[in-house]
Amino acid sequence: MGTPTFGVLGAVEVRRAGVPVRLPSGRRRAILAALLVRANRPVPADALVEAGWGDAPPPGPRPALHTALSRLRAVLGDGVLRAEPGGYVLGTDALDAARFEALRSGATGAPAARAAGMLDEALGLWRGPAYAEFADRDFAGAEAVRLDELRLATVEDRAHLSVELGEVDEAVAALEALVAEHPLRERARGLLMTALYQAGRPADALARYRDHRTHLADELGLDPAPALRDLEIRILGHRLPSPAPRTVLRTAAPPAWSVAGTAFVGRDDETTMLVDAVERHDLVTITGPGGVGKTRLLAETLPALSERLGLPAVVVELAPAAAGRVDTTVAAALGVTASPDTRREAALEYLGIADTLLVLDNCEHVLDECRTLAVAVRRRCPGVRVVATSRHRLGAAHEQVIPLEPLRVPASDVPADRAELTPAVRLFTDRMRRVRPSFALTRDTLPAVTEICRRLDGLPLALELAATRTATLGLEPVRERLGAVLDVLGEDGRDRHRNLRTVVEWSYGLLAPGQRRLLRLLSVFDGDFDLDAAEQVGGGDGAEPVAVELARLVEASLVSVQDVTGPTRYRLLEIVRAFARERLREAGEDHAARLRHLRWVLVLAETAADAATGPDAGSAFARLDRTRANLTAALRWAHRSGHPELAGRITGSLALCLHWCPDAELYGLIRDVAADPAVRRTRIAAVALGAGAFAAVEQGEPDVGEDLADQALQHASEPVDRYLAMLAHGVATLYSGRTDRSRTWCEVILALEGLPAAYRAETHATLALLAGYRGDLPAAREHAARSRAGAEALGADNTRAFAAYAAGETLLLTDTAAAAPVLRDAVALADRSGATQVAAVARIALLSALTRLDEHDEALTLVAPLLHDELRTGSWPQVWTTMRILAELLTALDRVETAALLLAAARTAPAAPTIKGDDVERYRALDVHIAQRLGPRVVDRITTLARTLPRTRAVDHALVAVRELSAPDPDSGG
């Protein structure tokens, strides 16, 4: 019969070999539509009965459903529709909606011309409104709305590409039609303004803006979106290609990154050029050979760039990233939490509102991925500038390339008094004097220095390595040895990277055996490390203590000292790390070194789990944060290299670090370890499965979490093992709204014999929250008091923070004034201990308390940082809760129109949590108040606008309102 294809982008249809298949009308067609809404996923029988018969099911619904499905199978053919334990599945890879979304996704980072073709194909799939005849039915309504919104967004994306390709007349025509049909779509209006400006019609562009501004003000009492206001300013100033920053969510201080404690020599012109280029262009790539100083130039210039642009910087170090892991590395640097298949989308969504200077360092081995990312950022994140370093340009359109040449060396005929002023000689001299302060450039020493600088092509890293060796060996021996080494390469067209590698090899050969061994072992670290880590991985076999050997490697410029606050940390430059890893494999030491590294990580994790129940929790969590890269690398290696018990011990320990949050990649590895059959055969199966259960729950899959928790309980024998599994059950049922079941699990936990006091205090805190949800104030107060008493006795700030939060939430039910200081205490404790989850929920509760107490100024200071953290972690339920509270605050501050917009956006957002308890009446009263102030017609229009806004744009409106209200009043003298 041939495999059928299915269409839902219009009326529901089935085709076979391109020919439409006649479909039955009525119930069977509705059941087919319900199956297609959840194609390739099971649909429960009850849901299909409801789709087919609505509120009037037949007396025998299951037999009637079986009859309808049997008749559908006759139309669709064998193998398309099957029964599974969870319901019925329509399996297909030929659904037009899926094809549409795949084309959209593929176009995101593709070159403009190819992306335009893909979007044209995607839009060509549409025949009318999605699920046309079922769009008003409950089973299809939400999906129909989602797909229709994606179609409009795709029209906008295609118009954006037309502008990028110079096809501005086509863009204007498409956007004029879209704006006429959907006048409140602000992105479409902004694109229309851009296209009109590019078409040489700036007056028309400004007129479109004025029309929109007047309409919003007269009809809704709102201002245009911040992006539109900035666009008007840029058109007026003829600065359209350079986007202006809008809402900066991070602090503007640049990160401490790769700035060594040595002089930065000979790059004044390049520094000025880089600052100017980044100010004018949204994608700048610094290119040059390895060791030329690309990263150092950017690191040294970053503070000036950040200050000039008024943008915070986020640095993504890609040197350790394997192919296919760019999105993961970028998400981790941003602190964005998402599943593996949505990390790029989550990062782009966050960057779409968090105006940022995004640094991509060392892109050469992942060029294609970096190019598609940079293109996607340019198209979707107008407030982001990308600066990359790479041996080769990314190859993206609109990329501004800054080729970085080696430092200038003295020409053979330059007089001595001028030769010593050349950048290469100055750098060499500076590095020499760091090791031998008495070194001076004289008539006798200058010829040898200039020859070394010429032989090394002025490459800064090569000069530094040679200078540190010269301090030990002397000028003439180094000149002679370098000459013998480099002459092997030949003098014509010498490859600078190969040249540098040869110098690294030469410098490595000059090390003592113990130093060579330590350098090889240190190559297993991903990112930086401290002396303790170096001793754990490199100690035991050397003739000298590790601290002594490490200091000599630093003196030899093969290990760098990180210029950061706190304990001294070390790092290998990437070219040195790559070289040392090759030597590690050649020496047959790779497995043993990685096993040492793994055992160091295990001790780190187990120590942190122990500390999490006492006064050292904060410092333990801070160390986990500093070593995330090594945690991830060691756990991945353990999982892949046949060490299931060690892997399970690490994941179980991390899960017991209560309120410390792994990132998305670590959560994924924790789940991978739990799914490994080999792990389940070890003695730590229970804790590994419990950790996997908790990870699944925190990643939004409570059903998977409960299944893993059941398996964990089957293996559990110790109280801690049982506690972790039961905790996963309790949190899963809480997140899914089954609060009574969650309470039952908490009560079972308290009944465990031998349960550590910290876990008992944590459980009382959860029971206090649950009692508050159901309005049982005496129980809430009792559990909150027991939780705080237990936590104070332990002195563990993470548990104290959670107990204080639960007590504060309980007080909010009856005494808001008393709740506020308790919640402030919870926030401070959570911040001090690194309990990021508690910090977020405690800040939300504190925001609510301050709003009710009319403490408006303090409440406003909480909003922007809170929304930033929630966006970064993808916690959209918390975002919408914060936005609702902000709507209360804005109403009190007479920004009623914006409050109405935020409430309407929250009402239509799928991720917004259901309002519960006393909040139901409070928000009902707020809606009534706003309707009385604005009138039903305006509220309806604002609701229509809210439905058209991407969710990040709703947040943008919120942040602008907060910023305007927080700004000093120019008439007040403040």
N, C-alpha and C positions, 0 to 999 in steps of 0.2 A: 504493500500500500504506500510505502514511502514515509519518511519521518515528517510529522506535521510541524509547521511553524505557527507561532501564536502572536497576535497583535492586540495590544491594549491601548495604544496611543491613538485613540479614536474609539469607535465602537469595537466591542470584542469580536475578534475574527480568528478563524483557523484556516490555514492554507496547506495544501499538499501539492508539491511540485509546482508551486506558484499559482495553483488554481484554488479559489475559495471553496471551502467545505461548507455545505449547508448545515447550519446549527439550529437546534431546536430552540424555540422561544420559551419564556416562562422560567420554571424552576430549574431545569437542567442548565440553562444558559447562566442563571445566577450562581449556581453551584460551580460551574466552570470558572466564572469570574472570581469567585472566592478562592478557588484553588490557584488561579494565576496570580492573585495578590500575594500569595506566599509560595510562589513557584519553587520547587526543589526543597521545600520544608513541609513537615507534617502539619495538616490542618485537622484539629479535633472534629470528631463526628458531630458534636453538638453545634459547633460553629457552622458546619455545612447545612445542618437542618435549619438553623436560624436564617442563613442566607437564602435557602430555598423556599421556606414556608413563613418566614417572618415571625409574627406574634401568634400565628395560628397553626402550630405544628399538627400533623396528622395523629390519629390515636396511636398508631404504631410507628413512631418516627424512624427507628433504625431499619426495619424492613423497607419502608418507603424510600429511605436514603439509599439502601442497597440497590433497589430497583432503578432509581435515577442514575446512580453511578454505573450500573451495568449498561444502561442505554448510552451513557456518555462514552464508555469504553468502545462500544460498537462504532461510534462516530470517530473516535480518536485513534483507534487501532491498539494492538497489543503492546504492552510494556510501557505505555505512557503514564498510566494511572495505577498506582499500587497502594496496598495497605501496609502500614507500619505500626509499631506499638503506640506511637504518639498520635496516630490519625491517618489521613490519606494524603499521599504525595503525588503531585503532578510533576514529573521529572522532564525537564527540557533545557536545552542550551540554545534554543531558537525562539527567544522571547524578544520582541522589538524593544521593550523598555530596558532590558538588560543590555542589548546592543547599543541603545542610545547612551546609557550611562558609561559603557566601556569606551565609546568614542569620545565622550566628554573628558573622561579621565586621561585617555591617551593624548588628547590635544593640549593638556595642561602645560607640559614642558617641551612640546614639539616646536620646531622652527615655524615662524608665522605662516608661511604659505601652506605648509603641510597641515598645520593646526586648522587653518581656515577650511581646507578641504574636508577634514574630519568633522568639523562642526556643521558644514553644509550637508554632509551625509547624515549626520545625527538629526538635524532639523527636517531632512527629507523623509524621515520615518513617520512623521506625525500626519495623521489624517483628520484630527479633530481633538476635542478635549479628552484627556485620559479617562478610560473606563466610562465613556460618554453616558451610556444608559444606566450606569450603576453609581455614578459619582455622588448621588445623594443618599446612598445606602450606607449604613454603619460599617459594613465589612470592607468597603472600597473607598469610602470618603477620604480618609486621611492619606492613603496612597495616591489617590487621584489629585488631591491638592498638592502633594509633594512633587509629583511628576510635572504638573502644570507649572509650578513655580520654577522647576529646573528648566523647562522649555523657555520661559521668559528670560531666565539667567543666561541661557545659551544664546538667545538672540542678542543679548547685551555683550556676551563674550565675543560673538562673531563680529559685532560692530567695532569692538575694541581692536580686533585684529585688522579690520579694514582700515582703521586709522593708522595702525602700525605699518601696514603695507602701502600707505599713501593713497588708498582708495576712499578718500574722504567723502566724495559725493554719494557713493553707495552707502556709506555709514550714516550720513545725514538722512537719506531717504528712509532707511530702515528704522532709525531712531525716532524720526518725526512720527512715523506710524505707531511705534510702540508707545511713545509719550502721549499721543492723542488718545490711545485706548486705555492707557494706565498712567494718568497724569501724576500720581503720587509716587511713582517709582523713581527714587532719587538717583540711583546709579545710572539709569537710562538718561535722565536729564543731564547729569554730569558728563556722560559720554557725548551727548548731543552738543553740549557747550564746547567740549574739546574738539569735536569734529568740525563744528562751525568755525572755530578759531583757526584750525589748521586749513580750512578751505578759504581763508582770507576774509571771513565774515565775523570779526570780533564784536561788532555792534549787535548782530543777531544773537551771538552767544550770550552777551550780557542781557539782552532783552528776554531771552528764555529764563535766565536766572531771576530777573525782576518779576516776571510773570509768576514764577513759582513762589518767590518770597511773598509777594502780595497775596496770592491765593492762600498760602499757609497762615499768614498773619490775620487776614480778614475772616477766613473760614474756621481756623482751628486755634488761633492764638499761639502758633508755634513758629520757631525760626527754622530755616533750612538746616540740613545736616552739616556738621562741621566740615566735611570734605567739600561740599558745594560752596561754603563760604570761602574756604581757602582757594578754591578754583577761581572764584570771581576775582579775588585779590591778584592771583597770578595772571589772569587775563588782562586786568587793568594795567599791571606792570609789565606786560609782555614777557613774562617769565614762565610760560606754561610748561616747558619741558622739565623744569626743576620743581618737584613736589616739595611743598613746605611741611614741616612737622606739625602734627595735630595734637594728639594726646599721647604724651610720653608716660608710660606706666612704670618704667624702672627709674632708679636714681641715675643721674647723668655721670656718675664717677666711672671712669673706665676700669676694666678689670686689671688686676696685677698679673701681667702675662709676659713671659719671655724677655723681661728686661734685665739683663745681667748687670752686675755691679762693676762694669768696666766702661771706659769712655766710649762715646759714640762719635766716631771720627769720619770726616770726609764726606758727609751726606747732606750738607745744608741745602744744596740745590734740589736734590731729589725729595727732601722733606717738603720743601715749598711746592714743588710740582705735584706731589701726592695730595696735599691738602687742597690745592686749587682744583685738581681733577675730580676729587670726590665731591667737592662742592658743586661742580657743574654736571656731573654724570652720576647715574644711579647704579652703574656697574663698572668697576675699575679693577683691572687685573695687573698685578706687579709680576713681571716675568723675568727670568734669568736663570743661569746655571745653579746647580746645587752649591751651597756654601757662599753664595755671593752676598747674602745678607738680606734677602727679601723679608723674611719674618722679622728680623731685627729692625729694619726700617719701619715696617708697619707698627710694630710694638712701640717703638720710640715715638712715632707720630700719632698714635692713637689718642693720647690726652688732648692734643691740639685739635684733632679731627672732631672728637666728641664735643669739645667746647665750641668750636666754630659752628658746627651744625646744630648744637643743642640737642644731640641725640645720645642716648646710652649705647654702649657697645656690647655685643655678645660675640665671643670668640669661639669658633668651632675648629678644633685641631683635628685635621683629617689624616695626618700622617699614619696613625695606627689603624685607620679604618680600612677594612678589606672591601673589595668590590661588592656592591649591593648593600652596603651599610651606611651610605651617606645620610639617608633620611633618619636612620636610627641615631647617628652621631649628632646631627643637627638638633633633633628633638631633645636629646639628652642635654646638649649645651643650653638650649632654651628653657630646660626644665619642663618641657611639654610632655604630658603623659597620654599615651594612646596605644592601641593595639598595633602589632607589626604592619598590618595592611592599611592602616589609616594614619601612620605617623606623618607622612608628607602633608596630607590634607589638614591634620591637626596643627602642624607647624605653620602652614600657610594661613589658616584661619586666625591663629594667634598673632602672626606678623601683620595680618591685615588691619589690626587695630593698635598693636604695640609698636609704634614707630621706633626704629632701631637702626643702628649701624651694624650690619651683619658681616663678620669677618670669617672667610673660608680660607684656612691656612693649609698649604701643601695639597693642592688639588691634582697634581700631575698624574697620579695613578688612578684617579676616578673622574677623569675629565668629563665623560658623557653625563654621568649623574650630576656633577656640579653644574654643567651647562643647562640641563633641563630644569634643575632647581632654580638657578638664577633667572631663567626665562620666566618660570612660573611666578617667582617673587615679583619680578618687574610688572607682570600683567595684573597681579592680584593684590599687591601690597604697596600702594603708592607712597607710603611714608618710610619705606625701607631702602637704605643704600647698601649695596653689596660691594665689599672689597675682598679680592681673592689674591692669593699668592700661588704661583705655579711655574714650573719650568717652561710650560707652553700656555698660550692664550686659551681661554675656554672655547672660543669659536662662536660666541653668541652675537647676534645683531646688537648694535648700540654699545658694544663693549669698548671701553677706553683702555688701551694697553699702555703701561709704563714699563719699558724694558730697563732693567737694572743692570748696569755694566759693573765689572770689577772696579775696585778702587784704582785711581790713576797712579801709575808707577813712573819713576824718573826715566826720562829718555837718556840714551847713552851720552849725549852731548850737553846735558843740563849741568850747570855749575853746582858745586857742592852746597853753596848756601841756599840754593833754590831746591835742590833735590830733597833736603831734609824737611821741606814744607809740603811735599806731595802727600796725599792722603794715605797711600800704602805705607810709606816710611813712617808717618806719624802713628798709624795703628800698630805697626810692628814695634816701634819704640815704646809705646804705651804698655803693650803687653809684656815686653821685656822688663820694664821697670816695676811691674806688679810683682815679679818674682825676684828680680835683682835691682833694688832701688838705686844702686850706685851706677847703673849702666848709663853711659852718655854717648851721644853721637859726636864723633870726632873725625878729623881728617883720616885717621887710621881705620876707624870702624865703618865709616859711611860707605865705602866701596862694597864691602861684603854685604851690608844691609840692603843696598840698592840692588845688588845682583840677586839676592834671595827673593826680594819683592818681585823682580822681573820674572824669575824662574817660576814663581807661584802665580803669575798672571794677575796679581793684585786681588786674589780671592780672599776675602776677610777671614773665613774659617781656616784656610790653609796657612795664612799669615799668623794667626793666633797659635795654631799648633806648632809651627816652626819657631815662633818667638819663645814659647815656654820651654822648648827643647834647647834653644840657644842659651837660655839662662843657665842650663845645666852643663851642656857640652862645650859651649863656646862658639863664636861666629864661624871660624874657619872650618872646624869639623862638620858643622851643619851645612855650610855651603858646599863642601866636598861631597857629603853623603847625599844631599838633595840632588846635586848634579848627577851623581851616579844613578840615583833612582829615576829621575825624570827624563834623563837622556834615553832611557829604554823606550819611552813613548814617542820619541822623534820630535823634531822642532817645528814641523810644518802642519798647520791645521790641527793642533793638539786639541783633544776633547777635554774641556775644562772639568766636566764631572768625573771623568776617568782620572784626570790629573789630581783632583781633590781626593778621590778614593785612594789613590796611590799614596798621597801624603798621610791619610788616616792609617793606612796599612803600615807605612814607615814609622809613624808615631807609636802605633801599637807594638811594633817590633822592638822599640827601644824600652818598653816597659819591662820591669822585673817579672818573673814567672807568676808570682802571687798577684801582682796587679793585673796581668793579662787574664788570669783566671777570674778575678773578681769582676772585671769589666764584662767578660762573657756572661757570667751569672746575672749581673744586673740587667742584662738585655731582656730578661723575662718580664720586667715590670712594664705595665702599660701606664703611661703618665708618670707622675713624680712619686717619690718615696722618701722615707726618713731614715735616719741611721739605724733605728731598731729593725726596720724592714730589711735593710742591707745586711745587717748582722745575721738575721734569721735565714736569709737566702744564701748569703755568701760566706758565712762563718764556718769554722770547724777544721778546715784543711790548710789554711794559709800559714806561712811562717810568721807573718805580722798580724796584729789585730786589724779587724776590718776597718775601724775608724782611721787607722794610720794609712792603710792602702787606699781608702776612699779619698782622704785628703790629698794623696799624691796624684790620684786620677783627676781631681779638681785642678791641681796645679798644672797638670799636663793638658788642661782644656778639653779633656775627653768626657768629663762629667761636669755639668753646670749646676750652680747653686741658684735656686729659685728665689727671687727677690720678693718674698711675701712675708706677711706678719705671722708670728707664732713660731713654732719649732722649725729649724732649718730643714728644708726639703731639697731633694736633688733630682736631676733629670738627665737623661742622655739625649743629645741632639739626634735627630732621626737618622742622619747618615751614619753616625757612630753606632746607634742601636742596630741598624740593619747589618752593618759590618760585623758587630759583635755577635749577633744572632747566627750569622753564617759560621763564625768561628766556633760558636757553641755547638752547632750541629756537627761540624767537622770533628770536633773533639769527642763526640758521642756523649755529651753531657746534657743534652736537651731534656730528656725525660726526667732525669734526676733533679735538674734545676727547677723544672716546672712543678715537680712533686714537692720540692721544698717551698716553692712559692705558694702552692696550694695549702700546705700545712700551716704556713704563716697566716694565710687568709682564714683558715679554720680557727686558729687560736684567736685571731682578731674578732671573728663572729661570735665564738663561744664566750669570750671575755665580755663582749658587749651585751650578750643575752644575760649573763650573770649580773653585770653592772646595771642593767635596766630595771632591776628591782630594788635599787639602793641609791645612795647619794651621788654616785659617780655616773649616773645615767647620761647627763648632759655631755660630759667629756667623751664618753664612749660613743655616743651618737655623732659627735663632731668628727671623731676619727673615722667612723664609717662613711660619713659624707666625703671626707678628704680622699678616701681610698675606693670610691665607687668603681672607677675604671679597673682597678686591680681585682676587686670583688667579682666584677662581671667576667673578666678574662679568666680568672682562676676557676670560677664555677662552670663556665662554658667548656674549659679544657677538661675538667673532672668529668663532666657529663659525657663528653665525646671520647674520652680516653680510658674508660673502664674503671672508674673509681666511684661507684655508686654510693657506697657508704659514706665516703668523705663528702660527696656532693650533698647527700641527704642531711648530714650533720650541719653543714653550712646553712642550707635553706631553712632547716628547723630552727636554728639559732636566730637567723634573721627574723623569722616570724615571731619569735619570743621577745624581740626588741620592741616592746609595746609602744605604739604611736610613732615609731620611726618609719618613714615611708620609703620603700624601694622605688626606683623609677620603673618605667614601663618595661624596659629591657630585662631588668632583674626580676620583675614579676613574671615575665614570660619564661625565664630560665627556671624559676621556682616551680612553675607549672610543668615545664618539660621534665624536670627531675621527678616530680610526683607521678608523671605518666610513664616513667621508665620501668618496665617489668623487673629489671635487675635490682632497682631500689626496693621494690616490694618484697624481695627475698632477703633483705638485710634486717638486722636487728633494730634499725632506726626507721623502719617503714612507717610506723605510726606518725612520728613527728614530721617526716617528709611529706606524707599524704596530708597531714593537718596543715602544713605550710602551703601546699598546693591548693587546698580548699580555701584557705584565707585569701590567697592571691586571686583565685577565680571570683570570689565574692567582691573583692575590692576593684576588680576590673569589670564589674557589672554583669557577672554571670552567676547569680545566686543558685540556680538549679544545678549547675556543674559543681559549685562549691559544696552544696549539700550532699551530692553523690560522693565526692571525695571525702567529705567529713564522715559519712557512713563507713566508707572503707577504712579510714583512719581508726575509727572506734573498734573495728574488728581486729586490728593489730595492736591496739593500745593496752598496756598493762600498768604503766606508771601514771601517777596523778597528772604530771605535766603533759604527757601525751594525750590523755583524755581531755584535759583542760583545753588544749589547742583545738582539738576536733570539735568539742562542744561550743567553744567560742565562735568558730566558723559557722556552726549551725545557728547560734544566737544572732550573729550579725546578719547572716543571709536572710533569716526570717524577719528581722527588723527592717532591712532594706526593702523587702518585698511586701511590707505592710502587715505581716502576721505578728502583731505585737504580743498577743497572748501566747503564741508558740515561742516567741523569743524569751518571754518571761519564764516559761517553763524550763527552757534550756539553762537560763541563768540560775534558777533555783536548783537544778540538778548539779551545776558546777559548785554551788556553795555546799552541797551535801558531800562533795568529794573529801575523803580522808587524806590528810597529808598535803593539802593544797597550800602553796606558799602564800604568805600574807599579802604580797603585792597583788596577786591574781584575785584574792578575795576582795581587796579594796576596789579593784577595777570592776568586779562583778557587781558590787553594791552600787557603784556609780551608774552602771547601765540600768540596774533595777530602779534607781531613783528617776532616771529619765523615762523609763517605761511607765512608772506609776504616774508621773506627771502627765504623760500623754492620755492616760485614761481618767485623769481627774482625781486620783486617789492621793490627796495631799498628805495625810498622815504617813502613808507608806513612803511617799517621795521624800518627806523630811527625814524619816528614820533611816532610810538607805543612804541618803546624802550625808547625814551625820556620821554614820558608820564608815562610809567611804573616806571622808576627810580625816577622821580619827586614825584609821589604818594607814592612810597615805602619809600623814604627818609623822607617825611613829617610824616609818621607813625612811623618810627623807628623800624619796625618789621624786625628782621634780616632774618627770613625765606623768607619774601616777597622781601626784599632788595636783597637777594641772587638770587632769581629767576629773578628779574628784571635785575641784573647785568649779569647773564648768558645770558639772551635774548639780552642784549646790546652787549655783547662780541661776540655772534654768528653773530649778524648783522655786527659788525666791521670786522669779519673774511672774509666777502665777498669782502671787498675792502681795508682794512688796517690792515694786520696781526700784525704789530708792535704795533698798538694802541689797538688791541684786547687783547693781552697777559696780560697787567696789570689789565684790567677790569675782565678778567676771573680768575686771581689770587684772586681778591677781592671777586668774587662770591664764589670761593672755601672756602676762609676763613670765609665768612659770613655763608655759609651753614654748615660748621663744627661747628661753634660757636653756631648755633641755633638748631643743630640736624636735619637739613633738608637733610636727607641722599640721597633722590632721586636727588635733585639739586646738591649735592656734586658730585655724580657720573657723571652726564651729563656734569657738568662744568669742571671736570677733563679731560674728554674725549676731550672736545673742547680745553682746555688748552694744552693737549698733542699734538693735531693737530697744534695749533699755534706755539708751541715751535719747533716742527719738521720742520715746514716751515721756521722758523727763524734761523735754524741751532743752536738752543740752546740745543745741544745734551745731555750735562750732566744733566741739569735740567729735560729734557724730560725722560731720563732713570730712574730718581728717582721716577717718577710718575707711571711707568708701573706696577711693582710688586704689590704695594698696590691696584691699580685700578683693576687689574685682580683678586686679592683675593676677593675684595668686590663683584665684578660681579659674580664670581663663587659661593660665599656663598649665594647670593640671587637668583641664577639660572637665571641671566639676560644674556642669551646667545646672544641675538641680540647685546647687548652692548659689550660682550666679542669679538665678531667677528669684530665690529667696531674698538675696541681698537687694535685688531691684525692687521687689515689693516693699521692703522696709524703706528703701530710698524714696519710693513713691509717697509713703507717709510723711517722710521728712520734707520732701519738696512741696507737698501740700501745705504743711505748716509754714513754709517759707514763701508761700504765694507763687509757686511755680506749678500751678495746677495742670496746665496743658501738658507739660512734660511728664508729670505724675500719671496723667491719664494714658499717655503713650506707653509708659513702662508697664503699667498694669495690664493694658491691652496686649502688649507683646508677651507678657508672662502667661496671660490666659490662653493664648493661641500656641504656646510653645509646648511641644510634646514632652520635653524633659522637665518642665516645671512641676514640682511636687504638688500633691493635693493639699489644700489648706485644711488644717485640722484644729480641733479643740476650740479654745477661746478665739483663735485667729479668725475663724469663720465669721463670727459676728463683727469683729473689728474691721475686717476688710469689706464686709457687706456695707457697714456704715460709711466706710471711706468711699466706696462706689457711689452711694447715695449722695454724699456730700459733693463729690466731683460732678455728678450729673446735675445737681442743683446749681452749681457754680457755672457750668459751661452750657448746659442744655443738652437734651438727648441727641439732637441733630449733630452737634459738634462732637459729642462722644462717639457717635456712630462713624463719623468721618475719620476721627483719630484711630478708631479700631481698624478701619479699612487701611489706613496708612501703616499701622503696626503690622498688619498681615503681609505687606509688601516688603518690609524691611528684613534684610538678612540679620540674623541674631546679633552678630558683632556690631552692626550699625545701631541697633537699639542700645547696646552698651555704650557706643560712642556718644549718643545723645545724652545718656546718663552722666558720663564723665565730663562732658562739656558743661552741663548744668552745675555739677559739683565744682568745677574749676572756676566758673563765673561767680558762683556764690562764695567761694573761698578767697577770691581776689580782694585786695584792700579797696575800700571805697575811696575814690580819688577826692571826694568832697569832705572826707572825714579827717584828712591829714595823716591817715595811717599808712 
